[in-house]
Amino acid sequence: MKVVVAPDSYKGNMRSVRICSIVKETLLKELPDAEVLTIPMADGGEGTVDAVVAATGGSFHHVDVCGPLGDPVRAQYGILPDGTAIMEMASASGIELVSSDQLNPMEATTYGTGELVRHLIEEGHTSIVMGIGGSATVDGGTGMAQALGYRFYDSDGKEILERGGKILSRISRIEPIKVNASIRVACDVTNPLTGPTGAAAVFGPQKGATENMVEALDAGLLNLMAIAGTSGAPGDGAAGGLGYGLRVFCSAEILPGAQLIAETAGLPEALKGADLLITGEGRTDGQTASGKLCSVLAEMARERGVRTLLLSGALSGELDRFLDVFDFAFSISAGHSSLEACIQHAPEDLGFAVRNIARLLDW
């Protein structure tokens, strides 16, 4: 029997690498003759580099860059065996790098993300996969562009050297450069750059934007679009408009995150000849059955004639819908009375659930 284990993280609890380790170890205790392949998964947010490097046997690297508010941070990236570089903007410009009382998208910048891209290009890595979840910014990717060598000028012809969302409305001219890299962006957000469902209105408040800031940022992003002369597309609003910036300033390709990460991690190859795919996440609800990572993996497995078993921390909503997407759907919940207890006992509960599943497989 060949089993492929490809879970997402149990958010706030266990990263996918650890889940893979527990599931594989438990399966092999019960089914010692099984072939178990582990492909840790992520959707382009935090943990993406860890997951893909672990899945492919790549290597981790670090570089010091400018953090979202200007302080230096040590950003992580990975180099995969085929030479592809994988990075997360969150490692350089993420919201987790800023304390809650300092969040301010008028000041926060993606400059460090651009420095990371520049470092990769200078090191000769021109094929880049980037996750853009978890940003602290709403600067339309202008900080990233500045780090790569773009120059922005105001109406007086003076170069704008400041950074952050506050510069967006001042941009009157852009002096472009050519970015010599092929960048593929893992993005499951379809929000436009501006408007009521845009970067500022939807994501600004969680990054510290007041009502007045949201209005100013949205107007600034609209100005950026006008000056850049490139119309909008779905996903432009991701990561505070970094989706737009990557597409316009770097000619990046914006792709569905789950599909891109799965392909980069080697899941299609691993599924060849498999009998079962085990995937899962912290909590599965109706959204999962409508295109999130686990359902994307289930579709990839179905196309290859492989059954999928969903094994999540919790199941909620219309349970019957899960069986339209997955062949089997289980929760590891063992009846704990609080979320804290569920998190505390998740490793042993996961192991117990896998032991039961393995015994059914061996029946």
ABEGO torsion letter per residue (X at the ends): XBBBBBBBBBBGBBBAAAAAAAAAAAAAAABAABBBBBBBBBAGBBGAAAAAAAAAGBBBBBBBBBBAAGBBBBBBBBBBAAGBBBBBAAAAABAAABBAAABBAAABBAAAAAAAAAAAAAAGBABBBBBABGBABBAGGAAAAAAAGBBBBBAAGBBBABBEAAAAAABABBBBBBBBBBBBBBBABABBABEAABAAAAAAAAAGBBAAAAAAAAAAAAAAAAAAGBBBBBGAABGGGAAAAAAAAAGBBBBBAAAAAAAAAGAAAAABGBABBBBEBABBBAAAAAGBAAAAAAAAAAAAGBBBBBBBABBBEBAAAAAAABABBBBABAGBABAAAAAAAAAAAAAAAAAAAAAAAAX
